[in-house]
């Protein structure tokens, strides 16, 4: 009986540890994405290739679509193709 309890405790501890590492890793990835300040709309207008690349990245990753960088890239593309007015 004691052997079963110890085995269950070890498995549960291992599962919790792995889950903690996964959470920490996800937090580090999101912080790495946010570490770089958002580029301005004017920068993206002047760098349309980068605006397209950022727009594709934002389209592919719904978690960052509401970020300032994604919104600036989309706005710059709209300005570039529709005009400023």
trRosetta pair geometry for C-beta under 8 A, 3 or more apart (Angstrom, degrees):
i j d omega theta_ij theta_ji phi_ij phi_ji
1 4 5.9 -55 -157 32 34 111
1 5 6.7 31 150 -16 66 106
2 5 5.6 -55 -150 37 36 112
2 6 6.3 36 154 -19 68 106
3 6 5.9 -55 -147 37 30 110
3 7 6.3 32 153 -20 64 108
4 7 5.7 -55 -146 36 30 112
4 8 6.3 31 155 -19 65 106
5 8 5.8 -54 -148 36 30 111
5 9 6.4 30 153 -18 64 107
6 9 5.7 -55 -148 37 31 112
6 10 6.3 32 154 -20 65 106
7 10 5.8 -54 -147 35 30 110
7 11 6.3 27 156 -16 65 107
8 11 5.9 -56 -146 39 29 109
8 12 6.2 28 156 -17 65 110
9 12 5.8 -55 -143 40 28 110
9 13 6.2 30 157 -20 64 108
10 13 5.8 -55 -146 37 28 111
10 14 6.3 29 155 -19 63 107
11 14 5.7 -55 -148 37 30 112
11 15 6.4 30 154 -19 64 106
12 15 5.7 -54 -147 36 31 111
12 16 6.4 29 155 -16 65 107
13 16 5.8 -56 -148 38 30 109
13 17 6.2 31 154 -20 65 108
14 17 5.7 -55 -146 36 30 112
14 18 6.4 27 157 -16 64 106
15 18 6.0 -56 -147 38 29 108
15 19 6.3 31 154 -19 63 108
16 19 5.6 -55 -146 37 31 113
16 20 6.4 34 154 -23 64 104
17 20 5.7 -53 -151 32 31 112
17 21 6.7 30 152 -17 63 103
18 21 5.7 -53 -151 35 34 111
18 22 6.5 36 151 -21 65 104
19 22 5.6 -54 -150 34 34 113
19 23 6.5 33 153 -18 66 104
20 23 5.8 -54 -149 36 33 110
20 24 6.3 31 154 -17 66 107
21 24 5.7 -55 -145 39 32 111
21 25 6.1 34 155 -21 65 107
22 25 5.7 -54 -147 36 28 113
22 26 6.4 29 154 -19 63 106
23 26 5.8 -55 -149 36 31 110
23 27 6.4 30 154 -18 65 106
24 27 5.7 -55 -149 37 31 111
24 28 6.4 32 153 -20 65 106
25 28 5.7 -54 -148 35 31 111
25 29 6.5 32 153 -19 64 105
26 29 5.7 -54 -150 34 32 112
26 30 6.5 26 155 -14 65 105
27 30 5.9 -57 -147 39 32 106
27 31 6.2 30 154 -17 66 108
28 31 5.7 -56 -146 39 31 111
28 32 6.3 36 153 -25 65 105
29 32 5.7 -51 -147 31 31 113
29 33 6.7 31 153 -18 62 102
30 33 5.7 -50 -152 33 36 112
30 34 6.4 22 153 -9 66 110
30 63 8.0 -91 -107 144 108 132
31 34 5.7 -63 -144 47 34 104
31 35 6.2 56 151 -49 67 95
32 35 5.5 -32 -147 2 32 121
33 36 7.5 -68 180 31 33 95
33 64 6.6 -104 164 -99 148 136
38 67 7.0 -173 -95 154 120 96
38 68 4.0 -53 -89 99 170 110
38 69 4.0 -142 -128 -67 88 77
38 72 6.0 131 167 3 111 142
39 43 4.3 -106 175 82 105 141
39 44 6.0 121 113 -49 117 88
39 50 7.7 -4 67 129 170 131
39 54 7.9 -128 41 -70 125 164
39 69 6.2 66 27 -131 74 88
39 72 6.2 -173 86 107 68 145
39 73 7.6 63 69 -66 109 84
40 43 4.6 105 56 1 77 100
40 44 7.2 -146 97 0 45 84
40 72 6.2 -141 -173 -156 22 141
41 44 5.8 -59 -153 41 34 108
41 45 6.3 39 149 -24 68 103
41 72 4.8 -130 -72 -155 65 85
41 75 5.1 -50 -120 96 119 119
41 76 4.9 180 -161 -68 68 90
41 79 7.2 85 172 0 113 145
42 45 5.5 -49 -146 32 33 114
42 46 6.5 26 156 -12 64 107
42 76 7.8 -152 -52 -106 10 112
43 46 5.9 -63 -153 42 30 106
43 47 6.0 -12 159 18 68 114
43 72 7.8 26 53 153 95 130
43 76 7.8 -69 74 -94 53 152
44 47 6.0 -74 -132 62 31 84
44 48 7.4 78 166 -95 64 39
44 50 6.6 -125 -124 91 68 96
44 51 3.9 97 -171 -88 99 110
44 54 7.2 -83 -118 42 120 142
44 72 5.7 151 -6 138 140 90
44 73 5.0 -164 -130 -111 151 54
44 75 7.7 101 73 71 140 76
44 76 3.3 -171 103 5 113 171
44 77 7.4 -61 149 -37 120 68
45 48 7.3 5 -164 -71 28 78
45 51 7.5 59 -66 -55 27 150
45 76 4.5 -136 -59 -151 65 99
45 79 5.7 -40 -102 88 116 130
45 80 5.9 177 -135 -65 73 96
47 50 4.1 4 138 29 115 118
47 51 6.3 140 98 -24 71 87
48 51 5.2 -52 -145 35 37 116
48 52 6.3 40 155 -21 68 100
48 76 7.5 -159 -105 138 63 110
48 77 7.3 108 -145 -102 83 71
48 80 5.6 118 -108 -133 117 164
49 52 5.9 -53 -153 34 30 110
49 53 6.5 28 150 -17 64 107
50 53 5.5 -52 -145 38 35 113
50 54 6.1 34 155 -18 67 106
50 73 7.8 -115 123 -121 73 110
51 54 5.9 -54 -144 39 29 109
51 55 6.1 33 154 -22 63 108
51 73 4.6 167 -149 -154 71 82
51 76 4.8 -117 -122 91 144 125
51 77 5.2 175 144 -60 125 89
51 80 7.4 144 79 -8 158 146
52 55 5.6 -54 -145 36 29 114
52 56 6.4 30 155 -19 64 104
52 77 6.9 111 -78 -99 63 124
53 56 5.8 -54 -151 35 30 110
53 57 6.4 32 150 -19 64 106
54 57 5.4 -52 -147 36 34 114
54 58 6.2 34 153 -19 67 105
54 69 6.4 -114 -167 152 134 99
54 70 6.7 -159 154 -105 99 53
54 73 3.9 -142 94 -99 124 160
55 58 5.7 -54 -146 37 31 111
55 59 6.3 34 152 -22 64 106
55 70 7.4 113 -108 -151 48 72
55 73 4.9 -157 -59 132 78 120
55 74 5.8 120 -112 -80 105 68
55 77 5.9 17 -62 -29 151 151
56 59 5.6 -52 -146 35 32 114
56 60 6.3 28 156 -16 65 109
57 60 5.9 -60 -149 39 28 109
57 61 6.3 -14 164 17 65 113
57 64 7.5 -26 132 79 92 137
57 70 7.9 -128 88 -99 88 96
58 61 6.5 -77 -136 57 26 83
58 64 5.8 -111 -121 99 72 95
58 65 5.1 110 178 -106 94 60
58 67 7.4 -135 -116 43 112 102
58 69 7.8 -169 -74 102 122 86
58 70 3.7 125 -115 -129 144 116
58 73 6.8 168 -8 62 139 134
58 74 7.3 -91 76 -47 155 106
59 65 7.5 77 -87 -101 30 105
61 64 5.0 26 108 25 114 103
61 65 7.3 -175 97 -43 62 77
62 65 5.3 -28 -149 -12 46 123
64 67 4.7 -20 -174 -8 77 127
64 69 7.7 -23 169 64 112 107
64 70 5.8 145 134 -41 84 134
65 70 5.4 -149 -150 141 33 163
66 70 7.0 42 34 62 8 131
66 71 7.4 17 -165 -47 36 109
67 70 4.7 93 60 7 84 102
67 71 7.0 -156 93 -4 44 88
68 71 5.8 -59 -147 41 32 110
68 72 6.1 33 155 -21 67 108
69 72 5.8 -55 -146 36 28 111
69 73 6.4 28 156 -19 63 106
70 73 5.8 -54 -147 35 30 110
70 74 6.4 27 156 -15 64 107
71 74 5.9 -56 -147 39 31 109
71 75 6.1 31 155 -19 65 109
72 75 5.7 -55 -143 38 29 111
72 76 6.2 32 156 -21 64 107
73 76 5.8 -55 -149 35 29 112
73 77 6.5 29 153 -18 63 105
74 77 5.7 -55 -151 35 32 111
74 78 6.5 34 151 -20 65 105
75 78 5.6 -53 -150 35 33 113
75 79 6.4 33 152 -18 65 104
76 79 5.7 -53 -149 37 32 112
76 80 6.2 34 153 -22 65 108
77 80 5.6 -53 -144 36 32 114
77 81 6.2 7 165 -1 66 112
78 81 6.5 -71 -142 47 24 94
78 82 5.5 -16 175 18 66 121
79 82 6.7 -68 -117 55 17 85
79 83 7.1 -52 -166 128 53 12
79 84 5.7 30 -153 -93 98 58
